[in-house]
């Protein structure tokens, strides 16, 4: 059964004890580094949140309690209270966005408001009709073409499988060799090398 599986997978022979030990050590290091990176990401988020709390709440409260606008600490750190403007335009689907834009318009900011018009059209005929109309009324527009990344990947994969031919340069594509490292719960791909392009 194992021999049949090896033949099916194209494995000619078992790796030597030294090769297997090297591969095991590299995979162990990879798994350890992956866990360490995840822990560092979590730790970094926590440290940024703590820093934000210090600079926006706790140090401000301490300076107010000390009735100081400026202070130099024993560790030679200079602290100074100042007001900082923080702005954010609400998200597009938020009803507050229109209120904010109306406020800007009513307060002399109409020139900074950009109108973005997106018109979904099917096929070249409808697109040509819309472009012709915009040209006639002298409205400039930006035209762009796009393909969804997954759809494009599927197209290239199917062309390569069907025609055994894909112009890697024109398709801006390449083949990449990967090794799958599978813990019991998920699959992780380790990039080893690349071919093509």
Buried (B, 14 or more C-beta within 10 A) or exposed (E): EEEEEEEEEEEEEEEEEEEEEEEEEEBEEBEEEBEEEEEEEEEEEEEEEEEEEEEEEEBEEEBEEEEEEEBEEEEEEEBEEEEEEEEEEEEEEEEEEEEBBEEBEEEEEEEEEEEEEEEEEEEEEEBEEBEEEBEEEEEEEEEEEEEEEEEBEEEBEEBBEEEEEBEBEEBEBEEEEEBEBEEEEEEBEEEEEEEEE
